[in-house]
């Protein structure tokens, strides 16, 4: 009997006191049965005993009456043990006295009522027991046994090397195993959602400037920009408030983690701020932060991993463990560098919380590159894609990719007095070249010579000790100018000349806003990841037809002129034409402070990627007509959402939906734009139905569903209609000569292509 008790004691020691009772039963009276029983009865047991893992034992799930029978046998055995222990304890000189005292104190608390309660709960646990038995036999459990000391975060979450601790960790921290029903979840208070607060517009940016901090030249640049534009933000806020008619707005808790400014990412931008380095990203981040603050949201800013850890509550260690508990933020804005850092330091919880993330992405990420499996199979895998986010969680600098959300930035607006001064002081024969780095001037001698026949040429090329040899002697180089001095130079100049690089920066918009004409080169063939080193590796197949496609397509003549710089005669004729033109300062509404506040407000209040989308069409739907929920627009090939169809929850609202088909070889971006519309990927789920093909008069001899970023689409060659199988691949981008694509378009607000007319 002493041997039996010794064996029992050693087995019990594998389940430490801090763990709650298990409901895993092994054939006979096995380890998990005893672990469950002893901890249920309030036993005080010490740490684990090294030895063979019970996970290797043959498991058999018992249910209902069989479990009750086992429990009765255990109860009878315990009564016998208690009687024997009374007799043994009187011996007083055995080597097992201390062990028996320990076991006796635990068994004294046994009552028939406790055993009855345990027995009554067993029959409802058979299913979860079976799942957990499979879980503990998994490779992940085996990995835990050998590698749990590899990261301090495992010990932080209570893992001590015992099998009980592995199972609890895998169930309650990593969510790898099913929930353990026997665990007392009431030991920690139920996390209740925080009460919603109202967002109130703020005009004082002082608190924001304090949060941005110091120590980096990039942060100093951003703070200077915030101060310079503070008055414009302050005047824009009440105009938007009037437009919203004082509508109640929910205040969001927002974390902004600027990954490219962290030391861990190399922070290559800060040292170059004063040496002609790129400033576009910092311009955008400064404006994003200001917009959040002015809109009245609760913003926290992180530019280091230490700050990120503190804000998120990341456990100590190397990031192997996920976060537990609710995310302390409603939204997280970061960049690709920050996304990688969050993956490394948030562990599995990034997958759980990624619906809250928004990625500021200058050039955009198309769905074919974002979908990891599809990108790997079909050659779209790059260093920057494959995160399996919703396409609209990526937010771009310009509205060039409707699959993403257009975040943007702002350019300085002129008041009426400033506009009059500009008209008076413009120098008709003065040009400023867009190029702070001397390398941008290399090979441009021919066009500079032509330009110099008509105009005085100014440059802002950075140099330290001597004039860069790439800049011709007839160019008046001012060196790198502070922002306010550059603004003064642009207000005098008539022409702002781009050399083809950098692509899609903020400077051309600032020049146009100051009354300059922007002259830029046309790219033939267009630049893309297929033929140009700069775009190679970027997660987009977009074809860039000029240095600044937004300026070319959304602004155009007379403010923007795009020509072939390799054609000397055309370039010369264009300069002579420009000499005769007079233009006024122009700034698209979407790049004003009010326009950006309007857009960001609408995203924050309406975009949601955390709730699963309701399948469409509804199970009980029955379309009255063959065309389903669509109705034709008279004298047009466009279809709209039928007003007699029951309303469905959607943002943008379905009243904005316009359905049409592309031509073969045409993308939905192009098909919608030719009709004066914008492709809207949020509407794809409403047109990814067979009735959409009928409504567009496609005769389908076959209907299939598969993963393809061009679907839904019609193949004329095979008379086959194809639906999209994976919603992450809904994409406005992409074309093929084999398919006519089904395109969900929408209208848009004047000067605000990101929003439909009824979206505000």
C-alpha positions in Angstrom: 0.0 0.0 0.0 2.9 2.3 0.8 4.2 1.7 -2.7 0.8 2.5 -4.2 0.5 5.7 -2.3 4.1 6.6 -3.4 3.2 6.1 -7.0 0.0 8.1 -6.6 1.9 10.9 -5.0 4.5 11.1 -7.7 1.8 11.2 -10.4 -0.1 13.9 -8.6 3.0 16.1 -8.4 2.9 16.5 -12.2 -0.1 18.9 -11.8 0.9 22.0 -9.8 -1.4 23.8 -7.4 -1.8 26.9 -9.5 -3.7 25.0 -12.2 -7.4 24.4 -12.3 -9.0 21.0 -12.6 -8.7 19.0 -15.8 -11.6 17.0 -17.4 -9.3 14.8 -19.4 -9.7 11.1 -18.5 -7.3 8.4 -19.5 -8.3 4.7 -19.6 -8.4 3.4 -16.0 -7.2 5.8 -13.3 -4.6 7.8 -15.3 -2.7 11.0 -14.9 -5.3 13.5 -16.0 -8.1 11.8 -14.1 -6.0 12.2 -10.9 -4.8 15.7 -11.8 -8.4 16.7 -12.3 -9.7 15.1 -9.2 -7.0 16.2 -6.8 -7.1 19.9 -7.9 -10.9 19.8 -7.8 -10.7 18.7 -4.2 -8.4 21.6 -3.1 -5.1 19.6 -2.9 -1.9 21.4 -2.1 0.7 19.8 -4.4 4.1 20.9 -5.4 5.9 21.3 -8.8 6.3 18.7 -11.5 8.2 15.5 -11.3 10.4 14.8 -14.3 9.6 11.7 -16.2 7.9 10.3 -19.2 5.0 12.4 -20.5 1.5 11.0 -20.0 0.8 12.4 -23.4 2.3 9.3 -24.8 -0.3 7.1 -23.1 -3.2 5.5 -25.0 -6.1 7.9 -24.4 -9.8 6.8 -24.3 -12.6 9.3 -23.8 -15.2 8.2 -21.4 -18.6 9.8 -21.4 -21.8 9.8 -19.4 -22.4 6.7 -17.3 -19.0 5.3 -17.9 -17.4 8.4 -16.5 -19.6 8.2 -13.4 -18.6 4.6 -12.9 -14.9 5.6 -13.0 -15.6 8.3 -10.5 -17.4 5.9 -8.1 -14.3 3.6 -8.3 -12.1 6.6 -7.5 -14.3 7.6 -4.6 -14.2 4.0 -3.2 -10.4 3.9 -3.6 -10.0 7.2 -1.8 -12.1 6.0 1.1 -9.9 3.0 1.4 -6.8 5.1 1.2 -8.1 7.4 4.0 -8.7 4.4 6.3 -5.3 2.9 5.6 -3.7 6.3 6.2 -5.3 6.6 9.6 -3.6 3.3 10.5 -0.3 4.2 8.9 -0.1 7.6 10.4 0.0 6.0 13.8 3.3 4.2 12.9 5.1 7.5 13.1 8.5 6.1 12.0 8.1 5.3 8.3 10.0 7.1 5.7 6.8 8.1 4.0 5.3 10.0 7.0 5.8 13.5 5.4 4.3 12.3 2.1 1.3 10.8 3.9 0.7 14.0 5.9 0.7 15.9 2.6 -1.8 13.6 1.0 -3.9 13.3 4.1 -4.4 17.1 4.3 -5.7 17.0 0.7 -8.0 14.1 1.2 -9.5 15.4 4.4 -11.4 18.0 2.3 -13.1 15.3 0.3 -16.9 15.4 0.6 -19.5 13.4 -1.1 -21.2 16.6 -2.4 -18.0 17.7 -4.2 -17.7 14.3 -5.9 -21.4 14.5 -6.8 -21.0 17.9 -8.4 -17.9 16.7 -10.4 -19.9 13.6 -11.5 -22.8 15.7 -12.7 -20.6 17.8 -14.9 -18.8 15.0 -16.6 -21.4 13.9 -19.2 -21.4 17.3 -20.9 -17.7 17.3 -21.5 -17.1 14.3 -23.7 -16.8 16.3 -26.9 -14.3 18.8 -25.5 -12.4 16.1 -23.8 -11.9 14.3 -27.1 -10.7 17.5 -28.8 -8.2 18.2 -26.0 -6.8 14.7 -26.0 -6.1 15.1 -29.7 -4.6 18.5 -29.0 -2.1 17.3 -26.4 -1.0 14.5 -28.7 -0.1 17.1 -31.4 3.2 18.3 -32.6 2.7 21.7 -31.0 2.6 20.0 -27.6 5.8 18.0 -28.4 7.4 21.3 -29.4 6.4 22.9 -26.1 8.0 20.1 -24.1 11.4 20.6 -25.6 11.4 24.4 -26.4 9.4 26.1 -23.6 12.6 27.6 -22.2 13.5 29.2 -25.5 11.5 32.4 -24.7 10.9 33.9 -21.3 7.3 34.8 -22.3 6.3 31.1 -21.7 7.2 31.3 -18.0 5.5 34.7 -17.9 2.3 33.0 -18.8 2.8 30.2 -16.2 4.5 27.5 -18.2 6.9 25.6 -15.8 7.6 22.5 -17.8 4.7 20.4 -16.5 2.3 18.9 -18.9 -0.6 20.6 -17.1 1.0 24.0 -17.8 1.5 23.1 -21.5 -2.2 22.2 -21.9 -3.4 25.4 -20.2 -1.0 27.6 -22.2 -2.0 26.0 -25.5 -5.7 26.4 -24.7 -5.8 29.8 -23.1 -2.9 31.8 -24.5 -2.3 30.5 -28.0 -5.8 29.2 -28.6 -4.2 26.1 -30.2 -6.3 23.7 -28.1 -10.0 24.0 -27.5 -11.2 25.8 -24.4 -11.0 23.8 -21.2 -14.5 23.8 -19.8 -13.4 22.9 -16.3 -11.2 26.0 -16.0 -12.7 28.6 -13.7 -12.8 31.5 -16.0 -14.3 33.8 -13.3 -11.0 34.1 -11.5 -10.3 37.1 -13.8 -13.0 39.7 -14.2 -14.9 39.6 -17.4 -13.5 42.2 -19.8 -16.3 44.6 -20.6 -16.1 46.9 -23.5 -15.2 50.5 -22.4 -18.1 53.0 -22.7 -18.1 54.9 -25.9 -17.0 58.5 -25.9 -17.9 61.3 -28.2 -15.1 62.7 -30.4 -14.8 66.5 -30.2 -12.9 68.6 -32.7 -9.7 70.1 -31.3 -7.9 73.2 -32.6 -5.0 73.2 -30.1 -2.2 71.0 -31.4 0.1 71.6 -28.4 -0.7 68.2 -26.8 0.0 66.5 -30.2 3.4 68.2 -30.5 4.3 67.0 -27.0 3.4 63.4 -28.0 5.5 63.5 -31.1 8.6 64.0 -29.0 12.2 64.9 -29.9 15.5 63.3 -30.6 15.2 62.7 -34.3 15.5 65.2 -37.1 12.5 63.4 -38.8 10.3 64.2 -35.8 11.5 67.8 -35.8 10.6 68.1 -39.5 7.1 66.7 -38.7 6.6 69.1 -35.8 7.6 72.1 -37.9 5.1 71.1 -40.5 2.3 70.6 -37.9 3.0 74.1 -36.6 3.0 75.7 -40.0 -0.3 74.2 -41.0 -2.0 74.5 -37.6 -4.1 77.5 -38.5 -5.4 75.8 -41.7 -6.4 72.6 -39.8 -8.1 74.8 -37.1 -10.2 76.6 -39.7 -11.1 73.4 -41.6 -12.5 71.6 -38.5 -15.6 73.8 -38.0 -16.4 73.7 -41.7 -16.5 69.9 -41.5 -18.5 70.0 -38.3 -21.1 72.2 -40.0 -21.2 69.8 -42.9 -21.8 66.9 -40.5 -24.5 69.0 -38.7 -23.0 68.2 -35.3 -23.4 64.5 -35.8 -22.3 62.3 -32.9 -18.9 60.8 -33.6 -17.3 58.0 -31.6 -13.9 58.7 -30.2 -11.5 55.9 -31.2 -8.4 54.8 -29.4 -5.7 54.9 -32.1 -2.1 53.7 -31.9 0.2 55.1 -34.5 3.5 53.1 -34.9 5.8 54.6 -37.4 8.0 51.6 -38.1 10.4 53.2 -40.6 11.5 55.7 -38.0 12.5 53.1 -35.4 16.1 52.4 -34.8 15.4 48.7 -35.3 14.4 49.3 -38.9 17.6 51.4 -39.5 15.8 54.8 -39.5 17.5 55.7 -42.8 15.3 58.8 -43.2 16.2 60.9 -40.2 19.9 61.4 -41.1 18.9 62.5 -44.6 16.2 65.1 -43.7 18.8 67.9 -43.9 20.7 66.4 -46.8 18.1 66.3 -49.6 16.5 62.9 -48.6 12.9 62.0 -49.4 10.3 63.7 -47.2 7.1 62.5 -48.7 6.5 59.8 -46.1 7.1 62.2 -43.2 4.8 64.8 -44.8 2.0 62.2 -44.9 2.6 60.9 -41.4 2.6 64.4 -40.0 -0.7 65.1 -41.7 -2.2 61.8 -40.6 -1.3 62.5 -36.9 -2.7 66.0 -37.1 -6.0 64.7 -38.7 -6.5 62.2 -36.0 -5.9 64.8 -33.3 -8.1 67.5 -34.8 -10.9 65.0 -35.3 -10.7 64.4 -31.5 -9.5 60.8 -31.2 -7.3 59.4 -28.4 -4.0 59.0 -30.2 -0.8 57.3 -28.9 2.4 57.6 -31.0 5.2 55.0 -31.1 8.6 55.4 -32.9 10.4 52.6 -31.0 9.9 49.0 -30.1 10.0 49.9 -26.5 7.1 52.2 -26.9 5.2 49.6 -29.0 5.7 47.0 -26.3 4.4 49.4 -23.6 1.3 50.4 -25.5 0.3 46.9 -26.5 1.3 45.1 -23.3 3.6 42.7 -25.1 4.9 40.0 -22.7 8.7 39.9 -22.0 10.8 37.8 -24.3 11.4 37.5 -28.0 7.8 37.7 -29.3 7.0 33.9 -29.3 3.9 34.4 -27.2 0.7 36.3 -28.2 -1.0 39.0 -26.3 -3.8 38.0 -24.0 -6.9 40.1 -23.1 -8.5 42.7 -25.4 -6.5 44.9 -27.6 -6.2 48.3 -25.9 -6.8 50.1 -29.3 -9.6 50.3 -31.8 -7.2 51.0 -34.6 -3.5 50.6 -35.3 -1.9 52.6 -38.1 1.6 51.5 -39.1 3.7 50.9 -42.2 5.3 47.8 -43.7 8.3 48.1 -41.4 6.0 48.4 -38.4 3.9 45.5 -39.6 6.9 43.2 -39.6 7.9 44.4 -36.1 4.4 43.7 -34.8 4.4 40.2 -36.3 7.7 39.5 -34.5 6.7 40.9 -31.2 3.0 40.1 -31.0 3.2 36.4 -31.9 0.0 34.7 -32.8 -2.1 37.6 -31.6 -1.3 39.6 -34.7 -3.5 37.2 -36.6 -6.3 37.7 -34.0 -6.0 41.5 -34.1 -5.0 42.2 -37.6 -8.4 43.5 -38.6 -7.7 46.6 -36.5 -4.5 47.4 -38.5 -4.2 50.0 -41.3 -1.0 50.0 -43.3 0.2 53.3 -44.8 1.5 52.1 -48.1 2.8 54.7 -50.6 2.5 52.8 -53.8 -0.3 50.4 -52.9 -0.7 46.6 -52.6 -2.9 44.7 -55.0 -4.9 41.7 -53.8 -3.0 39.3 -56.0 0.2 40.2 -54.0 -1.6 40.4 -50.7 -3.0 36.8 -50.7 -0.1 34.7 -49.5 -1.2 31.4 -51.0 -2.3 32.9 -54.4 0.8 35.0 -54.6 3.1 32.1 -54.0 1.3 29.8 -56.5 1.1 32.4 -59.3 4.3 34.4 -59.1 3.1 37.5 -57.3 5.2 36.9 -54.1 7.3 39.9 -53.2 9.1 41.2 -50.1 6.3 43.6 -49.3 3.0 41.7 -49.8 1.4 38.4 -48.6 -0.1 39.7 -45.4 -3.7 38.4 -46.1 -5.3 41.7 -45.1 -8.4 43.2 -46.6 -7.3 45.2 -49.6 -8.7 48.4 -48.2 -6.6 48.1 -45.0 -3.7 49.4 -47.1 -3.8 53.2 -47.4 -2.0 55.0 -50.1 -0.6 58.5 -50.8 -2.6 59.0 -54.0 -5.9 57.4 -55.2 -4.2 55.3 -57.8 -5.3 51.8 -56.6 -9.0 51.6 -55.7 -8.3 48.2 -54.2 -6.7 50.2 -51.4 -8.0 53.1 -49.4 -6.8 56.6 -50.4 -5.3 58.3 -47.2 -3.4 61.2 -48.8 -1.9 64.3 -47.2 -2.5 68.0 -47.5 -0.9 70.9 -49.4 -0.9 74.4 -48.1 -3.9 76.5 -49.2 -3.7 80.1 -50.1 -6.0 82.8 -48.8 -7.3 85.5 -51.2 -4.6 88.0 -50.3 -1.9 85.4 -51.0 -3.5 84.5 -54.3 -3.5 88.2 -55.4 0.2 88.6 -54.5 1.1 85.5 -56.5 -0.8 86.8 -59.6 1.1 90.1 -59.2 4.6 88.7 -58.5 4.8 85.8 -60.9 7.9 85.8 -63.0 6.9 84.7 -66.5 10.3 83.3 -67.5 11.3 81.5 -64.2 11.4 77.8 -63.8 12.2 75.6 -60.8 13.5 72.1 -61.3 12.1 69.2 -59.2 15.2 67.5 -57.9 17.1 67.8 -54.6 19.6 65.2 -55.4 22.4 65.8 -57.9 21.9 62.3 -59.5 18.5 63.4 -60.7 20.1 65.9 -63.0 22.5 63.5 -64.7 21.8 63.1 -68.5 19.4 66.0 -68.6 21.7 68.5 -70.4 19.7 68.5 -73.6 16.3 69.5 -72.2 18.0 72.0 -69.8 19.6 73.7 -72.7 16.3 74.0 -74.5 14.6 75.3 -71.4 17.3 77.9 -70.8 16.6 79.5 -74.2 13.3 80.7 -72.7 13.6 80.7 -69.0 15.8 81.3 -66.0 16.4 78.0 -64.3 16.5 77.6 -60.5 17.5 74.5 -58.5 17.4 73.3 -54.9 20.1 70.7 -55.0 21.8 69.7 -51.8 25.6 70.1 -51.5 28.0 70.3 -48.6 31.1 72.1 -49.8 31.1 72.6 -53.6 28.5 72.9 -56.4 27.5 69.5 -57.8 29.0 69.0 -61.3 25.8 67.5 -62.6 24.1 70.9 -62.3 25.0 73.2 -65.3 26.6 76.5 -64.5 23.6 78.5 -66.0 21.3 77.0 -63.2 20.9 79.2 -60.1 21.2 76.6 -57.3 19.8 77.7 -54.0 20.9 74.6 -52.1 18.4 72.7 -50.0 15.8 75.1 -48.8 13.6 75.1 -45.7 9.9 74.5 -46.5 8.8 78.1 -46.1 11.6 79.4 -48.4 10.8 76.8 -51.0 7.2 78.0 -50.9 8.3 81.5 -51.6 10.4 80.3 -54.6 7.4 78.4 -56.0 5.2 81.4 -55.7 7.5 83.4 -58.0 8.1 80.7 -60.5 5.9 80.0 -63.5 7.1 76.5 -64.3 8.0 73.4 -62.1 9.9 70.8 -64.1 10.1 67.1 -63.2 12.9 64.9 -64.4 10.9 61.6 -64.0 12.0 60.9 -60.4 10.9 60.8 -57.6 7.6 59.2 -58.5 4.4 60.5 -57.0 5.8 62.9 -54.4 4.0 65.8 -52.7 6.1 68.6 -54.3 4.2 68.8 -57.7 0.9 69.4 -55.8 2.5 72.1 -53.7 3.9 73.8 -56.9 0.5 73.7 -58.6 -1.1 75.1 -55.4 1.3 78.0 -55.6 0.4 78.8 -59.2 3.0 76.8 -61.1 2.5 74.8 -64.2 3.9 71.3 -63.7 5.8 69.9 -66.7 6.6 66.2 -66.5 7.9 63.4 -68.7 5.7 60.8 -70.3 6.8 57.2 -70.0 6.6 55.0 -73.1 6.3 52.2 -72.3 4.8 52.8 -68.9 7.1 51.9 -65.9 6.1 48.9 -63.8 7.5 46.1 -61.8 8.1 44.2 -65.1 10.4 46.7 -66.7 11.8 49.1 -64.1 14.1 48.5 -61.2 12.4 51.0 -58.9 9.1 49.1 -58.9 10.6 45.7 -58.9 9.6 43.9 -55.7 6.8 46.3 -55.0 3.4 44.5 -54.5 1.7 46.0 -57.5 1.5 45.5 -61.3 0.3 49.1 -61.8 1.7 50.7 -65.0 2.9 54.3 -64.4 2.5 56.4 -67.5 4.3 59.5 -66.1 6.2 60.8 -63.2 3.0 61.8 -61.4 -0.1 59.9 -62.8 -2.5 61.6 -60.3 -1.5 65.0 -61.5 -1.8 63.8 -65.1 -5.2 62.1 -64.8 -7.0 64.0 -62.0 -5.7 67.6 -62.6 -4.4 67.8 -66.2 -4.1 70.8 -68.5 -3.4 73.6 -68.2 -1.9 73.0 -64.7 -0.2 69.7 -65.6 1.4 69.1 -69.0 2.9 65.7 -69.8 5.2 65.3 -72.8 7.9 63.1 -74.2 11.2 64.6 -73.0 13.1 62.5 -75.5 11.5 64.4 -78.4 13.4 67.7 -78.5 11.0 69.4 -81.0 7.9 68.5 -78.8 9.7 69.7 -75.7 10.6 73.0 -77.3 7.1 73.6 -78.6 5.7 72.8 -75.2 7.9 75.4 -73.5 6.8 78.0 -76.1 3.2 77.1 -75.3 3.7 77.5 -71.6 5.2 80.9 -72.0 1.8 82.1 -73.3 -0.3 80.4 -70.6 -1.5 82.0 -67.4 -2.9 79.8 -64.7 -4.2 80.4 -61.2 -3.2 78.5 -58.1 -5.1 75.2 -57.9 -5.4 72.6 -55.2 -7.8 69.6 -55.4 -10.3 69.6 -52.5 -9.1 66.1 -51.4 -5.7 67.5 -50.6 -7.0 70.4 -48.5 -7.2 70.1 -44.7 -11.0 69.9 -44.9 -10.9 67.3 -47.6 -8.5 65.1 -45.6 -10.5 65.5 -42.4 -13.7 64.6 -44.3 -12.1 61.4 -45.8 -10.3 60.3 -42.6 -13.4 60.9 -40.5 -15.5 58.7 -42.9 -13.0 55.9 -42.8 -12.7 55.8 -39.1 -16.5 55.8 -38.5 -17.5 53.5 -41.3 -14.7 51.1 -42.3 -14.8 47.8 -40.4 -12.9 44.6 -41.1 -13.4 42.7 -37.9 -17.0 41.5 -38.3 -17.5 38.6 -40.7 -19.4 39.7 -43.8 -22.9 38.3 -44.1 -23.0 35.9 -47.0 -24.7 37.2 -50.1 -27.3 36.6 -51.4 -29.2 35.8 -48.2 -30.4 32.2 -47.9 -34.1 33.2 -48.1 -33.7 35.6 -51.1 -35.7 35.1 -54.2 -35.3 37.6 -57.1 -38.4 38.7 -58.7 -36.7 39.0 -62.1 -34.1 37.1 -64.1 -31.8 40.1 -63.6 -31.9 39.5 -59.9 -31.3 42.6 -57.7 -30.2 44.8 -60.6 -32.1 47.2 -62.9 -30.8 48.9 -66.1 -30.2 52.6 -66.4 -32.1 53.8 -69.5 -29.9 54.3 -72.6 -26.9 52.9 -70.8 -25.0 49.7 -70.4 -24.8 50.4 -66.7 -27.0 48.6 -64.1 -27.9 49.9 -60.7 -29.2 48.3 -57.5 -33.0 47.9 -57.7 -34.8 50.1 -55.2 -37.4 47.4 -54.6 -34.8 44.9 -53.2 -34.7 44.7 -49.5 -32.0 47.0 -48.0 -28.8 45.3 -47.0 -26.1 46.7 -44.6 -23.2 48.1 -46.7 -20.7 50.8 -46.7 -20.5 52.5 -49.2 -24.3 52.3 -49.4 -25.7 50.1 -52.2 -27.4 53.2 -53.7 -24.0 54.1 -55.1 -23.4 50.7 -56.9 -23.1 50.8 -60.7 -22.6 47.4 -62.4 -21.0 47.1 -65.8 -18.6 44.7 -67.7 -15.2 45.5 -68.9 -13.9 45.0 -72.4 -11.6 42.1 -73.0 -8.1 43.1 -71.9 -9.5 45.9 -69.7 -9.2 46.2 -65.9 -12.1 47.3 -63.8 -10.2 50.4 -62.9 -10.2 51.4 -66.5 -13.7 50.2 -67.3 -15.2 52.3 -64.5 -13.1 55.4 -65.2 -14.3 55.5 -68.9 -17.8 55.9 -67.5 -16.8 58.6 -65.1 -16.9 56.2 -62.1 -14.6 54.7 -59.6 -14.2 50.9 -59.1 -15.4 50.0 -55.6 -14.1 46.6 -54.3 -16.4 46.7 -51.3 -19.3 46.0 -53.7 -17.8 42.8 -55.2 -19.6 40.5 -52.9 -23.0 41.9 -54.2 -22.1 41.2 -57.8 -20.3 37.9 -57.3 -23.6 36.0 -58.1 -24.8 34.2 -61.2 -27.7 36.7 -61.6 -25.1 39.4 -62.3 -24.1 37.6 -65.5 -27.8 37.3 -66.6 -28.4 40.9 -65.9 -25.5 41.8 -68.2 -26.8 39.5 -70.9 -24.0 37.0 -70.7 -25.0 33.5 -71.7 -23.3 31.1 -69.4 -22.9 27.5 -70.6 -20.9 26.8 -67.5 -20.5 28.3 -64.0 -17.5 27.8 -61.8 -16.0 29.3 -58.7 -12.2 29.5 -58.1 -9.4 31.7 -56.7 -8.5 34.2 -59.4 -7.9 37.9 -58.9 -9.7 38.6 -62.3 -13.0 36.9 -61.2 -16.0 37.3 -61.5 -15.5 37.3 -65.2 -16.9 36.0 -68.5 -14.9 34.0 -71.0 -16.3 34.5 -74.5 -14.2 31.8 -76.0 -15.7 29.1 -73.7 -19.0 30.9 -72.9 -18.1 30.2 -69.2 -18.9 32.4 -66.3 -16.5 32.4 -63.3 -17.2 33.5 -59.8 -14.6 34.5 -57.2 -14.0 31.8 -54.5 -11.9 33.9 -52.1 -13.1 37.4 -51.1 -9.5 38.5 -50.4 -8.9 38.3 -54.1 -11.7 40.7 -55.1 -9.7 43.2 -57.2 -10.3 46.2 -59.4 -6.8 45.8 -60.8 -5.7 43.3 -63.4 -6.8 42.4 -66.9 -6.7 39.6 -69.5 -7.5 39.3 -73.1 -9.4 36.1 -72.3 -12.0 37.8 -70.0 -14.6 40.4 -69.7 -14.6 41.3 -66.0 -17.7 42.1 -63.9 -17.0 45.5 -62.4 -18.6 47.1 -59.3 -18.4 50.9 -59.9 -19.7 53.8 -57.9 -20.2 57.5 -58.2 -18.0 59.9 -56.2 -18.1 63.3 -54.6 -16.8 66.3 -56.5 -13.1 66.6 -55.6 -13.2 63.6 -53.3 -12.8 60.4 -55.3 -12.5 58.3 -52.1 -16.1 58.9 -51.1 -19.4 58.3 -52.9 -22.0 61.1 -53.0 -24.0 59.6 -50.1 -20.9 58.4 -48.1 -20.4 61.3 -45.8 
